[in-house]
Structures are given as C-alpha cells and as structure tokens.
Amino acid sequence: MTKFVLTVTCQSTRGIVAAVSALLADMGCNIVDSSQFDDLGTGRFFMRVSFISEEGESLESLTSGLKPIVEKFEMRTELFDQSSRMKVLLMVSRFGHCLNDLLYRWKIGALPIDIVGVVSNHFDYQKVVVNHDIPFRHIPVSKENKPQAEAEIMEIIESTSTELVVLARYMQVLSEKVCERMSGRIINIHHSFLPSFKGANPYKQAYQRGVKLIGATAHYVTADLDEGPIIEQDTVRITHAQSPDDYVSLGRDVEAQVLARAIHAHIHHRVFLNGSRTVVFPPSPGSYASERMG
C-alpha cells in the first residue's frame, strides 16, 4: 500500500473537508492524518491529508480522480508519493555548524532527503562533503562574477532536478531574479539579532548589550533580505555569567535545530505560503517517527 500526501489551498467555504474525505473513501483510500486551517482574515482555506491507497491507485489515477472537487471548489492541489525523497541542494560558506548537523541527520535517517550536492564559495568543507560521498562544487562569488556564479548555481539546480535549496549559512545575497525563480523553494537561517546587531560580530554586540535571549529564524528566501515568510523560530536563554563564546556556541546550536525543523516541515509538505506568512501544520501524535525515517 502506497502512502500519499494531498495539499489543498482555496477560498474557504462549507463542505470542503467532507468532499475531500468522501472522494478519497470512494477511491479506496484510508485517511491516516488530516489538518486544516481557515484564515478568517483572508478567507483562505488550507488542508493537508495523509492517506493510504488500499487498492493500489497510482499518483496519476488519484490526481485524475480528484478533478471533480478541484474544479468545484477552485482548489490549488498537489499530490505527493511519500516514498519519494525530495532532492535538496545545500549551500554553505565558512560556518559549518548547520551543514554538519544536516549531514548527520541525513546520515542517520532523521532527515529523509536526497542531497544532490553541496555548493560553496570556499573550500573549507570540501573534504567533509566528499567523505559523505556527496558531490561538492566550488563556485567563488565576487561583485564582478556574481551573474556568472548564479548561472552556474541554477545550472546545477536544473541538472540535478533540485526541489529545495538550503542556505546552511551561505553568506552571499541571492539576486532578485534567482529569488523569484525559486520562490518557495529556498530556505535560509539567520540569528535573531537582526536588524539590531548587524555586521561581522553580532554575538559580541549582543554580549556587550546584555542580551538575555538568543534565537534563530528559518524562512523562505525573497528579494527582501531576511524578510521572507517565516517557517520556524526558537530561542535559548542567556545569563549574565555566560561569555561571548557561550553566546556563539548557543547561537549555533539553536540555528542548527531551527533549520533542521524547517526543512523537516517543508519536505513533508506541512508548510503553506499564505501571502507574506506561512501556515505550518505540526506532525500529529504518532506520525513523527514514520516521517523521521521516511
């Protein structure tokens, strides 16, 4: 039996949940998890349904079978085979904590993705990546060659059929053209001090100001720097007894955790774009273990 995920976005109206449930039942499918949300401010409806096809229906036949309600409610739907792993391209510069964390989670099966490669504008993590039998591509970036560098990145994305790009502390600003082309398919991570503490030493600045909370934000990348729709956030408390090095260490830990959770939500189709915001459905009790191992 094949497990599928159906995502639905449309204008909110009566009868959507009943229609989806009834049609799936008629096609011999058993729903194992369902989440929905009505945005009362915009009138938009969001739904994610995980189900098993007990009669061996294919992705194509299910898609065709859903057409009556798709047309009736003017839905935007996507249907995914949960056995298919998302193809992900990682990008990194000189801070490797997020990259190393993702590689470890991927290696032990906690993050069920297909890493198609790692792109970096430096050679610092080439050996680490190659030792994981993952392709490494060095693409230096300067003001003069940025269009050429981005063209190389896009060529890699297309040739590997990349579905998601993760900026695991990639310290280059992507152009508006790339952001628009990859809208909703690039995730970035940054610390919580923006816009207060900018520059090369934000943690030192935070220490000098006596900041008591350090956090991180994972979001989709847009042309507006670090202002894309937020997927995941978290914080860790700091005391007066901790040093600037402690700030850095704790900050890196929370960045790695937040980024991993954001990727996990995205690859399991739990994140819906809702204008400049997102709707993120959490795993239901009992479902995280199966998602964790793919």
ROGU-267828 format. One record per residue (C-alpha): residue in three letters; x, y negated, z negated. Coordinates in nm, 4 decimals. Each point is the difference from the previous one (the first is absolute). Layout:
// ROGU-267828
- code:u:v:w
- ALA:X:Y:Z;
...
END
This chain:
// ROGU-267828
- code:u:v:w
- MET:0.0000:0.0000:0.0000;
- THR:0.1327:-0.3418:0.1007;
- LYS:-0.0202:-0.3003:-0.2290;
- PHE:-0.0804:-0.3391:0.1528;
- VAL:-0.0293:-0.3609:-0.1147;
- LEU:-0.2583:-0.2351:0.1471;
- THR:0.0265:-0.3760:-0.0543;
- VAL:-0.2917:-0.2329:0.0691;
- THR:-0.0255:-0.3785:0.0169;
- CYS:-0.3165:-0.1860:0.0988;
- GLN:-0.2575:-0.2524:-0.1124;
- SER:-0.1709:0.1079:-0.3198;
- THR:-0.3502:0.1364:0.0417;
- ARG:-0.2240:0.2636:-0.1511;
- GLY:0.0439:0.3658:0.0930;
- ILE:0.3676:0.0181:0.1030;
- VAL:0.1126:0.2473:-0.2667;
- ALA:-0.3039:0.2214:0.0574;
- ALA:0.0515:-0.0023:0.3765;
- VAL:0.3684:0.0919:-0.0233;
- SER:-0.0638:0.2759:-0.2549;
- ALA:-0.2890:0.1508:0.1954;
- LEU:0.1843:-0.0010:0.3315;
- LEU:0.3102:0.1629:-0.1482;
- ALA:-0.2195:0.2670:-0.1598;
- ASP:-0.1720:0.0637:0.3330;
- MET:0.3424:0.0554:0.1581;
- GLY:0.0912:0.2626:-0.2594;
- CYS:0.2227:-0.2213:-0.2134;
- ASN:0.0338:-0.0058:-0.3777;
- ILE:0.0834:-0.3354:-0.1640;
- VAL:0.2648:0.0334:-0.2717;
- ASP:0.0617:-0.3696:-0.0786;
- SER:-0.1845:-0.3201:0.0860;
- SER:0.0534:-0.3656:-0.0907;
- GLN:-0.1850:-0.3095:0.1162;
- PHE:-0.0039:-0.3716:-0.0709;
- ASP:-0.2375:-0.2811:0.0893;
- ASP:0.1667:-0.3426:0.0140;
- LEU:-0.2886:-0.2217:-0.1067;
- GLY:0.1933:-0.3117:0.0991;
- THR:0.0529:0.0968:0.3638;
- GLY:-0.2726:0.2566:0.0524;
- ARG:0.2542:0.2588:0.1139;
- PHE:-0.0245:0.3685:-0.0872;
- PHE:0.2985:0.2340:-0.0417;
- MET:-0.0082:0.3775:-0.0350;
- ARG:0.2519:0.2850:-0.0145;
- VAL:-0.1158:0.3611:0.0189;
- SER:0.2198:0.3068:-0.0382;
- PHE:-0.1632:0.3182:0.1267;
- ILE:0.0626:0.3561:0.1164;
- SER:-0.1265:0.1351:0.3294;
- GLU:-0.1266:0.3432:-0.0982;
- GLU:-0.0865:0.0913:0.3593;
- GLY:0.3391:-0.0896:0.1469;
- GLU:-0.1059:-0.3171:0.1818;
- SER:0.2826:-0.1847:0.1768;
- LEU:0.0889:-0.3667:-0.0433;
- GLU:-0.1417:-0.0694:0.3455;
- SER:-0.3317:0.1775:-0.0569;
- LEU:-0.0481:-0.1722:-0.3367;
- THR:0.0732:-0.3380:0.1543;
- SER:-0.2553:0.0667:0.2703;
- GLY:-0.2552:0.1204:-0.2548;
- LEU:0.0314:-0.3216:-0.2004;
- LYS:-0.0914:-0.2235:0.2952;
- PRO:-0.3731:-0.0301:-0.0804;
- ILE:0.0573:-0.1627:-0.3393;
- VAL:0.3019:-0.1966:0.1228;
- GLU:-0.2204:-0.1636:0.2617;
- LYS:-0.3001:-0.0395:-0.2309;
- PHE:0.1907:-0.1823:-0.2747;
- GLU:0.2627:-0.1596:0.2294;
- MET:0.2744:0.1665:-0.1999;
- ARG:0.3728:-0.0148:0.0457;
- THR:0.1108:0.3521:-0.0857;
- GLU:0.3198:0.2020:-0.0020;
- LEU:0.0299:0.3751:-0.0493;
- PHE:0.3200:0.1658:-0.1202;
- ASP:0.1198:0.3586:-0.0311;
- GLN:0.1529:0.0151:-0.3495;
- SER:0.2505:0.2658:0.1029;
- SER:0.1662:-0.2509:0.2342;
- ARG:0.2756:-0.2028:-0.1692;
- MET:0.0352:-0.3684:0.0803;
- LYS:0.3165:-0.1013:0.1863;
- VAL:0.1856:-0.2629:-0.2044;
- LEU:0.3025:-0.2163:0.0832;
- LEU:0.1954:-0.1373:-0.2982;
- MET:0.1996:-0.3238:0.0177;
- VAL:0.2589:-0.1117:-0.2575;
- SER:0.2803:-0.2518:-0.0495;
- ARG:0.2411:0.0106:-0.2957;
- PHE:-0.2256:0.0827:-0.2961;
- GLY:-0.0601:0.3748:0.0018;
- HIS:-0.2217:0.0686:-0.3006;
- CYS:-0.3242:0.0192:0.1991;
- LEU:0.1584:0.2019:0.2806;
- ASN:0.1521:0.2529:-0.2401;
- ASP:-0.3278:0.0331:-0.1896;
- LEU:-0.1983:0.0620:0.3188;
- LEU:0.2514:0.2543:0.1287;
- TYR:-0.0224:0.1904:-0.3300;
- ARG:-0.3818:-0.0021:-0.0041;
- TRP:-0.0023:0.1142:0.3623;
- LYS:0.2516:0.2777:-0.0682;
- ILE:-0.1972:0.1520:-0.2900;
- GLY:-0.3344:-0.0290:0.1822;
- ALA:-0.1453:-0.2756:-0.2173;
- LEU:-0.0295:-0.2271:0.3031;
- PRO:-0.1263:0.2090:0.2925;
- ILE:0.1247:-0.1998:0.2979;
- ASP:0.2136:0.0618:0.3065;
- ILE:0.2965:-0.2399:-0.0203;
- VAL:0.0961:-0.0584:0.3633;
- GLY:0.3067:-0.2094:-0.0871;
- VAL:0.1607:-0.2772:-0.2007;
- VAL:0.0968:-0.3347:0.1491;
- SER:0.2435:-0.2339:-0.1730;
- ASN:0.1894:-0.3164:0.0791;
- HIS:0.2900:0.1374:-0.2090;
- PHE:0.1853:0.3323:-0.0315;
- ASP:-0.0291:0.0320:-0.3802;
- TYR:-0.2477:0.2917:0.0031;
- GLN:0.0971:0.1753:0.3210;
- LYS:0.1576:0.2950:-0.1802;
- VAL:-0.2938:0.0402:-0.2381;
- VAL:-0.2454:0.0070:0.2896;
- VAL:0.2034:0.2340:0.2202;
- ASN:0.0454:0.2402:-0.2938;
- HIS:-0.3804:0.0328:-0.0042;
- ASP:0.0081:0.0979:0.3707;
- ILE:-0.1848:-0.3187:0.0899;
- PRO:0.1038:-0.2139:0.2999;
- PHE:0.1753:-0.3244:-0.0978;
- ARG:0.0076:-0.3036:0.2273;
- HIS:0.2164:-0.3040:-0.0679;
- ILE:-0.1493:-0.3154:0.1531;
- PRO:0.1868:-0.3158:-0.1092;
- VAL:-0.2112:-0.3144:-0.0098;
- SER:0.1132:-0.3593:0.0458;
- LYS:-0.1718:-0.3198:0.1034;
- GLU:0.1395:0.0432:0.3494;
- ASN:-0.0966:0.3645:0.0607;
- LYS:-0.3250:0.0253:-0.1951;
- PRO:-0.2275:0.0419:0.3066;
- GLN:0.2262:0.2780:0.1300;
- ALA:0.0146:0.1668:-0.3426;
- GLU:-0.3787:-0.0023:-0.0329;
- ALA:-0.0334:0.1396:0.3516;
- GLU:0.2226:0.2920:-0.1079;
- ILE:-0.2125:0.0536:-0.3098;
- MET:-0.3202:0.0025:0.2054;
- GLU:0.1569:0.2476:0.2427;
- ILE:0.0717:0.2346:-0.2917;
- ILE:-0.3557:-0.0414:-0.1287;
- GLU:-0.1460:0.0873:0.3389;
- SER:0.2378:0.2863:0.0858;
- THR:-0.0607:0.1710:-0.3363;
- SER:-0.3769:-0.0683:-0.0020;
- THR:0.0445:-0.1755:-0.3353;
- GLU:-0.3299:-0.0618:-0.1756;
- LEU:0.1316:-0.1920:-0.3028;
- VAL:0.3083:-0.2164:-0.0595;
- VAL:0.1212:-0.0394:-0.3591;
- LEU:0.2274:-0.2911:-0.0894;
- ALA:0.1854:0.1616:-0.2907;
- ARG:0.1776:-0.3250:-0.0925;
- TYR:0.0768:-0.0929:0.3599;
- MET:0.1204:-0.3558:-0.0393;
- GLN:-0.0849:-0.1357:0.3429;
- VAL:-0.3102:-0.1981:0.0907;
- LEU:-0.1933:0.1597:0.2848;
- SER:-0.1260:-0.2225:0.2792;
- GLU:-0.3645:-0.0930:0.0406;
- LYS:-0.0095:0.2070:0.3198;
- VAL:0.1047:0.3195:-0.1809;
- CYS:-0.2340:-0.0701:-0.2939;
- GLU:-0.2981:-0.0395:0.2312;
- ARG:0.0886:0.3046:0.2084;
- MET:0.0365:0.2169:-0.3105;
- SER:-0.2846:-0.1550:-0.1997;
- GLY:-0.1060:0.2275:-0.2861;
- ARG:0.2904:0.2374:0.0698;
- ILE:0.2921:-0.1652:-0.1840;
- ILE:0.0295:0.0118:-0.3790;
- ASN:0.2432:-0.2218:-0.1925;
- ILE:0.1023:-0.0185:-0.3660;
- HIS:0.1168:-0.3038:-0.1949;
- HIS:0.0442:-0.1064:-0.3614;
- SER:-0.2619:-0.1989:-0.1869;
- PHE:0.2006:-0.3203:-0.0378;
- LEU:-0.1022:-0.1511:0.3322;
- PRO:-0.0485:-0.2872:0.0507;
- SER:0.1457:-0.1133:-0.3355;
- PHE:0.3489:0.1502:0.0226;
- LYS:0.1415:0.0093:0.3508;
- GLY:0.3492:0.0640:0.1255;
- ALA:0.2694:0.2584:-0.0631;
- ASN:-0.0368:0.0410:-0.3796;
- PRO:-0.3702:-0.0041:-0.0920;
- TYR:0.0502:0.2322:-0.2980;
- LYS:0.2686:-0.2259:-0.1459;
- GLN:-0.2315:-0.2972:0.0401;
- ALA:-0.2778:0.1951:-0.1714;
- TYR:0.2337:0.0873:-0.2888;
- GLN:0.0978:-0.3633:-0.0422;
- ARG:-0.3660:-0.0995:-0.0159;
- GLY:-0.0861:0.2731:-0.2511;
- VAL:-0.2472:0.1831:0.2235;
- LYS:-0.1843:0.2733:-0.1920;
- LEU:-0.1519:0.1951:0.2903;
- ILE:0.1705:0.1387:0.3096;
- GLY:-0.2147:0.1356:0.2788;
- ALA:-0.0063:0.1052:0.3618;
- THR:-0.2426:-0.0339:0.2896;
- ALA:-0.0406:0.2286:0.3002;
- HIS:-0.1908:-0.1508:0.2897;
- TYR:-0.0591:0.0161:0.3719;
- VAL:0.2310:-0.2238:0.1981;
- THR:-0.1411:-0.3021:0.1802;
- ALA:0.1541:-0.3048:0.1631;
- ASP:-0.0477:-0.1834:-0.3319;
- LEU:0.3053:0.1079:-0.1989;
- ASP:-0.0886:0.2180:-0.3029;
- GLU:-0.3652:-0.1034:0.0204;
- GLY:-0.1549:0.3031:0.1700;
- PRO:-0.2907:0.2041:-0.1421;
- ILE:0.1071:0.1548:-0.3313;
- ILE:-0.0146:0.3784:-0.0354;
- GLU:0.1589:0.0688:-0.3406;
- GLN:0.1492:-0.1929:-0.2944;
- ASP:0.1418:0.0779:-0.3420;
- THR:0.1931:-0.1630:-0.2844;
- VAL:0.2409:0.0918:-0.2794;
- ARG:0.0420:-0.1976:-0.3238;
- ILE:0.3314:-0.1638:-0.0912;
- THR:0.1191:-0.1051:-0.3472;
- HIS:0.2435:-0.2694:-0.1146;
- ALA:0.2552:0.2710:-0.0817;
- GLN:0.0454:0.1113:0.3612;
- SER:0.2826:-0.1186:0.2226;
- PRO:0.0014:-0.1236:0.3606;
- ASP:0.1174:0.3487:0.1030;
- ASP:-0.3043:0.1488:-0.1748;
- TYR:-0.2224:-0.2330:0.2009;
- VAL:0.1566:0.1261:0.3229;
- SER:-0.0254:0.3666:-0.1000;
- LEU:-0.3616:-0.0204:-0.1135;
- GLY:-0.0898:-0.2050:0.3048;
- ARG:0.1439:0.2579:0.2358;
- ASP:-0.1875:0.2803:-0.1774;
- VAL:-0.3357:-0.1711:0.0309;
- GLU:0.0664:-0.0937:0.3641;
- ALA:0.0710:0.3637:0.0887;
- GLN:-0.3132:0.1259:-0.1784;
- VAL:-0.2318:-0.2604:0.1499;
- LEU:0.1286:0.0574:0.3532;
- ALA:-0.0417:0.3775:-0.0300;
- ARG:-0.3582:-0.0375:-0.1254;
- ALA:-0.0857:-0.2385:0.2837;
- ILE:0.1368:0.2421:0.2598;
- HIS:-0.1865:0.2891:-0.1631;
- ALA:-0.3278:-0.1918:0.0216;
- HIS:0.0610:-0.0977:0.3623;
- ILE:0.0946:0.3452:0.1307;
- HIS:-0.3108:0.1485:-0.1578;
- HIS:-0.2180:-0.2651:0.1649;
- ARG:-0.1142:-0.1536:-0.3274;
- VAL:0.0804:-0.3599:0.1004;
- PHE:-0.2427:-0.2138:0.1997;
- LEU:0.0779:-0.3493:0.1256;
- ASN:-0.2661:-0.2456:-0.1127;
- GLY:0.1023:-0.3347:0.1453;
- SER:0.2955:-0.1285:-0.2013;
- ARG:-0.0658:0.2622:-0.2701;
- THR:-0.0170:0.3779:-0.0179;
- VAL:-0.2381:0.2625:-0.1299;
- VAL:0.2022:0.2833:-0.1577;
- PHE:-0.1802:0.3157:-0.1074;
- PRO:0.1870:0.1927:-0.2747;
- PRO:0.0364:0.3790:0.0142;
- SER:-0.2901:0.1730:-0.1699;
- PRO:0.0700:0.2254:-0.3019;
- GLY:0.1531:0.3231:0.1227;
- SER:0.0839:-0.1243:0.3508;
- TYR:0.3426:-0.1518:-0.0674;
- ALA:0.1803:0.3343:-0.0296;
- SER:-0.1207:0.1178:0.3409;
- GLU:0.0859:-0.3350:0.1604;
- ARG:0.3385:0.0014:-0.1713;
- MET:0.1017:0.3239:0.1668;
- GLY:-0.1625:-0.0803:0.3313;
END
